Amino acid sequence: MSVLKNNNTLSHEVKNESYQPGFFERWFNFLTCRCDVNEEEFTIAPVNFIELFRFGSRTDKLLVIIGVICGIISGMAYTFPYYISGKLATVLIERGPGDSKLLTEGYPYVALDLVIAVFMFILTFFQNFLLKKACTNIITNLRVEFIKALLRQDAAWLDKQKFGVLNAELTENIDVIKDGIGEKVGMVIRGFSAVIGCCIFGIFVDWKGLLIVFGGAPISVILMSFMGRLVHTTTKKQLPYSEKAAAVLQESLINVKTVQCCNGEREIIDRYCKTLKGGRGYSVLSFFWNGFFDGATFIVLYFFFGITF
């Protein structure tokens, strides 16, 4: 299939050289319990994450940079509301009802918490808006380049391809890129920034408590890595059914007059539903693994929180 080239173009040339992960990538796969990925061989090297943004204009890249900065600041600021809530809880415990110092000592924390909440809301809003805006423009350009790459292929190559597969690559695969460089990248940036900010802030507040809570980090990473591995497996098993369903849909659109003349609407619908029904179990299983490991992660977090207190 087409590979990405420089100058915002797509090339029809396919590299037959085998690609293997580098040292850092192999080490990261080992850390996240994905050692089997190190043994796999790829005919095409994966596209670098930063290279996905080359389909955007300078304005889009500027929006991405500003959005990343907003995400880093908002992630770092996640620590302060919890610290302020702890201070406010201390005031409520020490100052009982009727104490004149309750309002004078408690109101500043409430006002500060409100200011930080508004500040974080604005930063998070701008982060999501800017990344979504840039992502929409980049995906639009990517779809156009994909269509141009298909039009450059010869007739013999097009005859060997299935319309459903091409349609799936145009929609599903590009939608995956859209999710990856849009909302999810913002969540990852905020998450890493929050972890770094919490560690730095925790060292100054109570480093002993930080050591206890920090013990839950590797367990959470292992749980998330298992979740990603299982979800990837189920999604990979579901993909052939999606491609077959897309092929049925494409066939019905191409031969729409024949289907109408022969009253084959019901047959097409039955084939489409039957194909999707075959992969429904894998789709449900994918969501099950998401919910299961999310719950297990929160159990680990609250367990270590309880030990700390």
KOLDO-77270 format. One record per residue: residue in one letter; x, y, z of N, C-alpha, C in turn. Coordinates in steps of 0.001 Angstrom, whole numbers. Layout:
REM residues N
A:X:Y:Z:X:Y:Z:X:Y:Z
...
***
This chain:
REM residues 309
M:848:-1185:0:0:0:0:882:1233:0
S:289:2387:-90:1045:3623:-190:1810:3901:1078
V:2949:4535:930:3750:4953:2072:3896:6454:2026
L:4167:7056:3189:4243:8500:3304:5618:8982:2859
K:5636:10046:2116:6884:10633:1643:6948:12086:2079
N:8035:12739:1677:8228:14125:2058:7349:15035:1213
N:7312:16307:1618:6590:17354:907:5105:17057:795
N:4547:16481:1849:3110:16262:1944:2567:15463:768
T:3269:14453:301:2800:13629:-797:2798:12189:-373
L:2019:11418:-1118:1963:9986:-890:2566:9297:-2099
S:3345:8276:-1867:3990:7550:-2952:3400:6162:-3057
H:3341:5626:-4273:2819:4291:-4486:3895:3226:-4353
E:5135:3648:-4117:6210:2683:-3964:6119:2010:-2612
V:6405:750:-2555:6347:-19:-1323:7723:-587:-1034
K:8205:-354:147:9505:-873:538:9371:-2312:1005
N:10207:-3163:481:10164:-4569:853:11143:-4900:1967
E:11911:-3904:2421:12861:-4155:3483:12127:-4396:4792
S:12619:-5342:5563:12005:-5651:6853:12432:-4617:7882
Y:11501:-4257:8739:11767:-3264:9776:11697:-3943:11127
Q:12649:-3631:11986:12644:-4136:13349:12814:-2970:14308
P:12179:-3045:15474:12251:-1931:16429:13678:-1671:16876
G:13952:-403:17215:15250:-23:17732:15405:-388:19197
F:16548:-10:19756:16846:-373:21143:15843:248:22113
F:15596:1541:21964:14682:2214:22885:13276:1651:22762
E:12844:1377:21537:11502:835:21327:11384:-580:21884
R:12426:-1377:21722:12411:-2731:22275:12397:-2691:23802
W:13146:-1760:24370:13156:-1621:25827:11797:-1182:26341
F:11142:-269:25630:9815:191:26039:8792:-939:25920
N:8894:-1754:24873:7991:-2897:24735:8203:-3908:25860
F:9452:-4096:26262:9731:-4993:27387:9160:-4427:28682
L:9270:-3127:28873:8764:-2496:30087:7254:-2588:30174
T:6578:-2536:29043:5117:-2581:29018:4582:-3981:28726
C:5416:-4999:28929:4989:-6402:28796:4502:-6713:27387
R:5181:-6181:26381:4836:-6475:24996:6067:-7023:24280
C:6675:-8035:24874:7896:-8605:24304:7644:-9273:22958
D:6409:-9740:22716:6118:-10397:21453:6221:-9440:20275
V:6015:-8142:20529:6118:-7163:19453:7550:-7057:18944
N:8535:-7295:19818:9935:-7208:19407:10310:-8287:18407
E:9578:-9399:18414:9899:-10499:17511:9208:-10364:16162
E:8258:-9448:16045:7539:-9284:14792:8388:-8514:13784
E:8194:-8838:12514:8878:-8140:11434:7844:-7409:10587
F:8139:-6163:10259:7239:-5339:9473:7899:-5024:8139
T:7112:-5093:7074:7635:-4764:5748:7778:-3259:5557
I:7008:-2486:6315:7057:-1028:6224:7275:-470:7616
A:8210:433:7765:8476:1038:9068:7305:1915:9485
P:6896:1860:10752:5804:2716:11215:6153:4187:11052
V:5135:4965:10769:5332:6399:10588:5575:7051:11938
N:6563:7915:11999:6848:8646:13222:5666:9525:13592
F:5426:9658:14907:4278:10442:15372:4366:11894:14908
I:5544:12467:14968:5705:13868:14571:5461:14040:13076
E:5783:13009:12271:5602:13112:10829:4133:13185:10430
L:3218:12772:11305:1800:12865:10986:1349:14317:10843
F:2047:15225:11501:1643:16627:11474:2177:17364:10248
R:2957:16712:9388:3504:17409:8233:2437:17667:7172
F:1267:17040:7305:178:17310:6378:-574:18586:6739
G:-195:19218:7839:-835:20460:8233:-20:21669:7808
S:-674:22808:7781:-1:24054:7434:784:24581:8631
R:1448:25706:8443:2184:26312:9547:1237:26751:10654
T:61:27213:10253:-931:27605:11259:-1371:26410:12085
D:-1580:25274:11429:-1973:24063:12155:-882:23628:13131
K:363:23691:12697:1472:23310:13586:1581:24267:14767
L:1314:25561:14517:1325:26531:15616:205:26238:16604
L:-968:25866:16091:-2077:25506:16976:-1728:24285:17823
V:-1045:23314:17215:-640:22118:17962:346:22483:19066
I:1312:23345:18759:2302:23744:19771:1629:24463:20934
I:719:25391:20620:13:26110:21685:-843:25148:22500
G:-1504:24208:21817:-2317:23224:22532:-1492:22344:23447
V:-306:21956:22996:582:21140:23839:1029:21925:25066
I:1363:23196:24877:1770:24030:26016:627:24167:27020
C:-582:24395:26526:-1746:24474:27426:-1953:23158:28168
G:-1739:22029:27478:-1887:20729:28133:-855:20505:29218
I:381:20923:28971:1433:20761:29983:1125:21595:31223
I:702:22840:31012:407:23710:32157:-794:23187:32941
S:-1852:22783:32230:-3036:22269:32928:-2734:20966:33650
G:-1871:20129:33066:-1494:18893:33745:-696:19156:35005
M:239:20088:34930:1013:20453:36115:131:21028:37216
A:-937:21728:36814:-1807:22387:37797:-2786:21430:38461
Y:-2840:20169:38010:-3763:19208:38618:-3462:18976:40100
T:-2245:19207:40495:-1855:18928:41877:-2469:19920:42862
F:-2590:21162:42472:-2986:22213:43409:-4399:22046:43965
P:-5417:21655:43179:-6748:21475:43786:-6767:20441:44907
Y:-6014:19351:44767:-5969:18344:45827:-5271:18896:47072
Y:-4227:19670:46866:-3523:20264:48005:-4420:21271:48723
I:-5132:22082:47961:-6034:23066:48567:-7188:22379:49284
S:-7713:21302:48701:-8787:20556:49366:-8308:19977:50691
G:-7055:19511:50729:-6506:19005:51985:-6377:20091:53032
K:-5928:21274:52616:-5832:22393:53551:-7207:22806:54064
L:-8190:22821:53173:-9547:23175:53583:-10121:22140:54538
A:-9841:20862:54284:-10305:19813:55198:-9665:19967:56575
T:-8407:20366:56604:-7732:20594:57888:-8400:21723:58669
V:-8771:22793:57967:-9457:23911:58630:-10809:23470:59175
L:-11551:22683:58405:-12866:22223:58856:-12753:21300:60064
I:-11668:20543:60142:-11488:19639:61284:-11063:20415:62526
E:-10150:21355:62352:-9626:22094:63508:-10602:23144:64022
R:-11374:23757:63127:-12306:24811:63529:-13726:24260:63499
G:-14329:24122:64662:-15669:23582:64749:-16722:24622:64420
P:-18008:24225:64445:-19108:25166:64175:-19118:26300:65196
G:-19335:27505:64719:-19374:28671:65589:-18037:29330:65812
D:-16968:28724:65348:-15641:29318:65514:-15491:30497:64548
S:-15072:31633:65052:-14953:32836:64227:-13847:32713:63180
K:-12868:31877:63423:-11761:31721:62483:-12077:30747:61341
L:-13242:30089:61424:-13587:29109:60388:-13734:29785:59025
L:-14472:30886:58992:-14694:31572:57721:-13449:32320:57261
T:-12765:32963:58190:-11585:33744:57802:-10456:32869:57272
E:-10328:31649:57784:-9280:30740:57310:-9755:29847:56165
G:-11068:29620:56082:-11575:28713:55053:-11879:29380:53730
Y:-12388:30622:53759:-12765:31307:52525:-11599:31507:51554
P:-10399:31851:52008:-9288:31994:51042:-9010:30720:50250
Y:-9115:29568:50894:-8901:28308:50176:-10019:28049:49170
V:-11261:28384:49547:-12384:28203:48618:-12222:29109:47403
A:-11868:30373:47644:-11677:31311:46533:-10512:30887:45642
L:-9421:30434:46260:-8265:29995:45479:-8598:28762:44652
D:-9367:27847:45225:-9785:26653:44492:-10655:27026:43301
L:-11545:28014:43477:-12397:28465:42375:-11571:29095:41260
V:-10592:29907:41623:-9739:30550:40617:-8956:29505:39822
I:-8401:28524:40509:-7645:27470:39821:-8562:26647:38920
A:-9798:26396:39368:-10747:25634:38552:-11057:26364:37250
V:-11303:27675:37331:-11568:28460:36122:-10338:28482:35218
F:-9162:28639:35815:-7914:28669:35054:-7689:27350:34320
M:-7910:26230:34999:-7717:24922:34377:-8770:24657:33313
F:-10000:25121:33545:-11049:24948:32539:-10688:25670:31245
I:-10186:26892:31378:-9809:27659:30189:-8659:26976:29448
L:-7648:26532:30188:-6506:25872:29551:-6916:24574:28867
T:-7723:23767:29556:-8158:22494:28971:-9040:22717:27754
F:-9905:23727:27832:-10769:24038:26686:-9940:24435:25472
F:-8976:25336:25680:-8141:25767:24562:-7290:24620:24036
Q:-6829:23751:24915:-6042:22609:24457:-6865:21714:23540
N:-8061:21332:23985:-8911:20468:23167:-9336:21159:21876
F:-9686:22438:21973:-10149:23162:20784:-9039:23284:19746
L:-7850:23681:20184:-6751:23884:19243:-6304:22574:18611
L:-6204:21514:19418:-5801:20218:18866:-6860:19667:17920
K:-8133:19830:18267:-9208:19361:17391:-9217:20141:16081
K:-9024:21450:16175:-9007:22278:14964:-7867:21876:14045
A:-6670:21761:14596:-5522:21352:13786:-5700:19937:13253
C:-6250:19056:14091:-6450:17666:13674:-7428:17576:12508
T:-8509:18366:12554:-9491:18350:11469:-8862:18785:10150
N:-8054:19832:10191:-7388:20300:8967:-6389:19271:8441
I:-5641:18653:9345:-4648:17659:8928:-5325:16438:8319
I:-6401:15972:8944:-7107:14795:8429:-7735:15091:7075
T:-8248:16312:6885:-8802:16688:5583:-7736:16606:4498
N:-6561:17145:4779:-5456:17060:3811:-5021:15617:3587
L:-5039:14815:4636:-4632:13417:4514:-5604:12632:3641
R:-6894:12895:3784:-7886:12216:2937:-7698:12599:1470
V:-7426:13863:1223:-7214:14315:-157:-5987:13639:-757
E:-4898:13574:9:-3681:12931:-483:-3885:11436:-694
F:-4712:10821:150:-4997:9392:-10:-5735:9140:-1326
I:-6726:9978:-1617:-7469:9827:-2870:-6553:10067:-4069
K:-5676:11072:-3969:-4737:11333:-5063:-3808:10146:-5284
A:-3381:9509:-4186:-2502:8346:-4313:-3215:7190:-5002
L:-4504:7012:-4708:-5267:5957:-5381:-5427:6252:-6867
L:-5648:7512:-7205:-5832:7871:-8610:-4548:7721:-9412
R:-3406:7749:-8752:-2131:7580:-9455:-1801:6120:-9744
Q:-2537:5184:-9146:-2246:3767:-9365:-2739:3336:-10745
D:-2104:2292:-11285:-2520:1791:-12586:-3734:883:-12441
A:-4333:539:-13570:-5563:-257:-13563:-5319:-1663:-13034
A:-4147:-2234:-13317:-3859:-3593:-12846:-3824:-3649:-11323
W:-3252:-2625:-10711:-3199:-2595:-9246:-4589:-2436:-8659
L:-5412:-1587:-9272:-6764:-1368:-8759:-7622:-2621:-8890
D:-7392:-3412:-9954:-8175:-4637:-10133:-7883:-5661:-9049
K:-6685:-5629:-8490:-6316:-6602:-7462:-6826:-6219:-6074
Q:-7265:-4973:-5909:-7688:-4501:-4596:-9185:-4709:-4403
K:-9564:-4903:-3151:-10972:-4994:-2796:-11477:-3610:-2413
F:-12662:-3287:-2923:-13195:-1957:-2634:-13443:-1775:-1138
G:-13834:-2859:-474:-14092:-2753:957:-12839:-2436:1746
V:-11710:-3026:1325:-10449:-2771:2023:-10016:-1327:1826
L:-10121:-834:591:-9755:559:333:-10655:1518:1098
N:-11943:1195:1143:-12876:2044:1880:-12569:2026:3374
A:-12187:850:3886:-11848:749:5308:-10590:1554:5627
E:-9594:1503:4716:-8379:2282:4941:-8657:3779:4890
L:-9606:4172:4048:-9934:5591:3929:-10690:6098:5144
T:-11501:5248:5746:-12356:5687:6850:-11796:5267:8207
E:-11707:3967:8443:-11348:3479:9770:-9911:3838:10146
N:-8964:3572:9249:-7565:3837:9590:-7286:5325:9769
I:-7888:6145:8935:-7695:7587:9084:-8404:8088:10332
D:-9530:7467:10688:-10199:7840:11935:-9330:7509:13143
V:-8571:6420:13052:-7641:6084:14139:-6579:7173:14280
I:-6059:7639:13149:-5089:8739:13191:-5739:9995:13753
K:-6974:10228:13382:-7695:11403:13884:-7825:11365:15398
D:-8162:10200:15935:-8262:10078:17392:-6894:10210:18051
G:-5872:9689:17387:-4552:9684:17999:-3906:11050:18090
I:-4078:11890:17068:-3436:13205:17088:-4388:14291:17549
G:-5559:13914:17995:-6523:14891:18473:-6711:14830:19968
E:-7780:14179:20383:-8140:14149:21801:-7167:13322:22627
K:-6734:12175:22100:-5903:11272:22895:-4529:11851:23180
V:-3965:12563:22233:-2645:13143:22490:-2743:14193:23586
G:-3872:14896:23660:-4072:15839:24751:-4163:15154:26097
M:-4855:14012:26139:-4953:13259:27382:-3591:12733:27819
V:-2794:12264:26868:-1462:11748:27205:-573:12862:27749
I:-626:14023:27113:199:15150:27571:-215:15581:28965
R:-1519:15702:29204:-1984:16088:30536:-1623:15035:31567
G:-1711:13757:31179:-1396:12693:32120:65:12702:32540
F:972:12781:31548:2398:12809:31879:2760:14065:32668
S:2176:15191:32296:2454:16433:33027:1945:16347:34455
A:776:15727:34637:232:15586:35988:1116:14690:36849
V:1629:13602:36264:2507:12705:37022:3783:13428:37443
I:4395:14126:36504:5630:14852:36827:5361:15945:37855
G:4257:16680:37669:3924:17736:38617:3626:17208:40006
C:2905:16085:40079:2598:15490:41388:3861:15007:42089
C:4777:14418:41335:6025:13939:41948:6856:15102:42485
I:6971:16157:41686:7758:17313:42140:7105:17967:43351
F:5784:18143:43290:5078:18789:44395:5073:17899:45634
G:4961:16574:45428:4941:15660:46562:6265:15605:47305
I:7368:15805:46596:8677:15807:47259:8774:16950:48260
F:8242:18097:47904:8316:19258:48798:7308:19168:49941
V:6173:18499:49725:5134:18436:50762:5402:17294:51735
D:5496:16061:51208:5711:14895:52074:6328:13789:51225
W:7635:13690:51240:8306:12723:50377:8079:11287:50830
K:7813:11060:52129:7551:9698:52602:6225:9171:52046
G:5206:10012:52079:3930:9608:51498:4029:9383:50004
L:4884:10164:49340:5077:9988:47905:5669:8622:47591
L:6598:8150:48410:7209:6845:48172:6184:5722:48265
I:5228:5848:49199:4209:4807:49345:3282:4791:48134
V:2793:5980:47749:1873:6059:46613:2578:5672:45318
F:3857:6018:45219:4601:5742:43993:4742:4246:43743
G:4559:3431:44788:4625:1987:44596:3519:1447:43716
G:2408:2170:43634:1311:1717:42781:1517:2022:41315
A:2513:2843:40982:2740:3223:39587:3109:2032:38704
P:4103:1201:39083:4435:72:38193:3292:-920:38039
I:2504:-1120:39105:1362:-2033:39000:338:-1485:38016
S:81:-180:38092:-868:437:37166:-369:353:35730
V:940:539:35532:1509:446:34184:1358:-964:33627
I:1594:-1965:34464:1459:-3355:34021:13:-3662:33646
L:-937:-3189:34463:-2352:-3417:34163:-2744:-2761:32845
M:-2296:-1525:32640:-2624:-825:31403:-1974:-1485:30189
S:-764:-2020:30366:-105:-2694:29250:-842:-3975:28875
F:-1304:-4717:29879:-2099:-5912:29588:-3400:-5538:28892
M:-4018:-4447:29333:-5251:-4005:28697:-5012:-3665:27227
G:-3945:-2913:26949:-3641:-2569:25569:-3364:-3784:24710
R:-2688:-4767:25304:-2368:-5983:24546:-3625:-6772:24209
L:-4527:-6927:25178:-5755:-7682:24946:-6693:-6943:24002
V:-6797:-5623:24172:-7652:-4838:23281:-7124:-4890:21853
H:-5799:-4839:21701:-5208:-4937:20364:-5516:-6290:19729
T:-5466:-7346:20523:-5748:-8685:19993:-7192:-8803:19529
T:-8128:-8338:20362:-9544:-8422:19993:-9867:-7515:18803
T:-9253:-6347:18762:-9494:-5441:17639:-8957:-6029:16343
K:-7810:-6700:16420:-7233:-7333:15241:-8131:-8452:14723
K:-8775:-9181:15637:-9698:-10239:15217:-10995:-9671:14654
Q:-11368:-8468:15095:-12601:-7858:14624:-12430:-7203:13258
L:-11210:-6795:12916:-10958:-6051:11689:-11391:-6786:10422
P:-11147:-8104:10251:-11615:-8773:9026:-13120:-8684:8832
Y:-13883:-8757:9910:-15336:-8637:9786:-15733:-7237:9332
S:-15035:-6223:9829:-15327:-4854:9397:-15000:-4665:7923
E:-13909:-5280:7468:-13544:-5167:6060:-14558:-5885:5171
K:-15029:-7051:5602:-16039:-7768:4819:-17344:-6984:4762
A:-17731:-6393:5888:-18956:-5589:5905:-18815:-4366:5003
A:-17637:-3742:5016:-17406:-2601:4133:-17439:-3019:2668
A:-16953:-4226:2366:-17000:-4727:991:-18438:-4951:539
V:-19277:-5492:1425:-20695:-5687:1097:-21374:-4344:848
L:-21084:-3376:1688:-21669:-2048:1526:-21212:-1395:232
Q:-19937:-1529:-87:-19414:-945:-1320:-20024:-1628:-2540
E:-20190:-2935:-2461:-20794:-3677:-3571:-22227:-3232:-3817
S:-22972:-3010:-2745:-24363:-2575:-2898:-24454:-1175:-3496
L:-23498:-313:-3183:-23513:1042:-3737:-23126:1050:-5210
I:-22165:211:-5582:-21737:159:-6980:-22834:-441:-7860
N:-23477:-1488:-7367:-24521:-2184:-8132:-25908:-1817:-7619
V:-26117:-542:-7314:-27378:-137:-6704:-28563:-375:-7642
K:-28386:-147:-8943:-29492:-363:-9880:-29849:-1841:-9984
T:-28836:-2695:-10018:-29093:-4138:-10080:-29806:-4620:-8829
V:-29392:-4117:-7686:-30030:-4512:-6429:-31488:-4091:-6409
Q:-31778:-2882:-6907:-33156:-2408:-6924:-34011:-3201:-7906
C:-33464:-3481:-9087:-34243:-4211:-10095:-34569:-5628:-9643
C:-33665:-6259:-8923:-33867:-7642:-8484:-34461:-7730:-7082
N:-34834:-6570:-6508:-35389:-6554:-5146:-34447:-7253:-4153
G:-33176:-6911:-4271:-32183:-7563:-3411:-31808:-6772:-2180
E:-32661:-5782:-1831:-32328:-4965:-657:-32236:-5808:611
R:-33223:-6679:794:-33250:-7504:2000:-32044:-8436:2053
E:-31645:-8986:916:-30488:-9886:891:-29211:-9143:1266
I:-29058:-7922:739:-27867:-7131:1069:-27850:-6792:2555
I:-29011:-6413:3090:-29091:-6071:4516:-28763:-7282:5379
D:-29295:-8447:4979:-29022:-9664:5756:-27539:-10024:5714
R:-26924:-9902:4551:-25489:-10192:4442:-24670:-9223:5283
Y:-25056:-7957:5237:-24327:-6941:6002:-24454:-7191:7502
C:-25680:-7456:7951:-25896:-7698:9385:-25220:-8989:9841
K:-25266:-10021:8991:-24642:-11290:9347:-23129:-11138:9485
T:-22543:-10340:8597:-21095:-10121:8670:-20715:-9358:9929
L:-21476:-8308:10242:-21187:-7535:11448:-21444:-8340:12711
K:-22458:-9199:12659:-22782:-9998:13841:-21640:-10954:14179
G:-20895:-11403:13173:-19776:-12298:13446:-18676:-11644:14267
G:-18472:-10337:14096:-17436:-9643:14855:-17943:-8897:16064
R:-19241:-9036:16373:-19797:-8307:17512:-19204:-8795:18823
G:-18951:-10089:18926:-18388:-10628:20162:-17024:-10034:20483
Y:-16184:-9873:19454:-14867:-9272:19682:-14989:-7805:20091
S:-15967:-7106:19530:-16168:-5705:19900:-16596:-5580:21354
V:-17538:-6427:21785:-17982:-6406:23183:-16836:-6784:24112
L:-16034:-7767:23701:-14907:-8194:24523:-13880:-7075:24680
S:-13697:-6283:23638:-12759:-5163:23717:-13201:-4151:24770
F:-14492:-3816:24789:-15001:-2889:25805:-14961:-3517:27197
F:-15146:-4825:27269:-15070:-5498:28565:-13674:-5368:29164
W:-12639:-5592:28342:-11274:-5474:28846:-10973:-4044:29272
N:-11501:-3071:28540:-11308:-1676:28933:-11877:-1406:30317
G:-13122:-1811:30534:-13755:-1575:31824:-13112:-2360:32952
F:-12732:-3600:32669:-12149:-4451:33709:-10827:-3880:34212
F:-9939:-3532:33294:-8622:-3046:33714:-8690:-1618:34248
D:-9638:-819:33775:-9822:503:34378:-10233:371:35838
G:-11169:-538:36111:-11578:-771:37492:-10449:-1310:38348
A:-9667:-2236:37795:-8539:-2791:38551:-7496:-1719:38862
T:-7286:-809:37930:-6323:272:38168:-6775:1174:39306
F:-8055:1520:39336:-8560:2372:40418:-8521:1642:41761
I:-8725:333:41755:-8606:-431:43002:-7187:-328:43556
V:-6201:-468:42682:-4805:-350:43111:-4513:1053:43638
L:-4993:2073:42939:-4740:3448:43362:-5345:3733:44732
Y:-6604:3365:44919:-7250:3635:46203:-6654:2782:47323
F:-6154:1607:46987:-5492:774:47994:-4245:1478:48530
F:-3439:2016:47636:-2236:2721:48078:-2578:4049:48740
F:-3666:4685:48318:-4110:5889:49014:-4457:5566:50463
G:-5159:4440:50665:-5521:4043:52020:-4307:3749:52883
I:-3303:3097:52302:-2079:2817:53059:-1380:4119:53452
T:-1379:5090:52547:-713:6365:52828:-1365:7093:53996
F:-2695:7132:53995:-3385:7824:55083:-3358:7017:56372
***
